């Protein structure tokens, strides 16, 4: 049983917000704080959903991403995998971890099992990422699934975006998104960084991007939020997306 922080009463709490890994171990592969100083492992938690991404210092340094749902059951952190670019055989699986959380940290450890990684030990220590300024408007905070979109000549549901699902999470000060093919369980694209939202204008600072380098790493978009939907437009009218809020266990 993992014992951390000396606060056993905190084990009933659930993680919420944005965290950055300070130590990781996957099987026999341990990464120290020094090794992680040149690589970021960012994990976001919102409304029973999680999204993790790994990337190097450069904007083209994307290494992988995964997402799914989580809950706390009998003092354990239980994570279901909806998608992971590292291991398609883990999709749909549920894993149970020992964990601890407080205002500053989130740690988890346990074993994962899939066709690719059999009985592999996983241990991660995370530090909470705190914003440098207040969030102006909380309307985007949460997890969203894309309903329809058009990016220039490309359109969701057609061509390379046929059978594609997109998930985007805002956990201030971070945001992250991932698109994947439902049939092949393969990654289509991912990106993320920091954000600010004032109720109508979304300002992003892109830190990683799996496609070709964006022409603007600090883009701004016009956003309309209405109940559980939001619409995002930008790039001189070439981008239009509509997203629906994902609720617990969705």
Secondary structure, DSSP 8 states (H G I E B T S, - for coil): ----TT-GGGGGS---EEEEEEEEEETTEEE-HHHHTTEEEEEEEETTEEEEEEEESSTT-EEEEEEEEEEEETTEEEEEEEEESS-GGGTT-EEEEEEEE-SSEEEEEEEE--SSSSSEEEEEEEEE---SS--S--TT-EEEEEEEEEETTEETTSGGGTTEEEEEEEETTEEEEEEEETTT--EEEEEEEEEEE-SSEEEEEEEEESSS--S-SS-EEEEEEETTEEEEEETTTTEEEEEEE--TT-
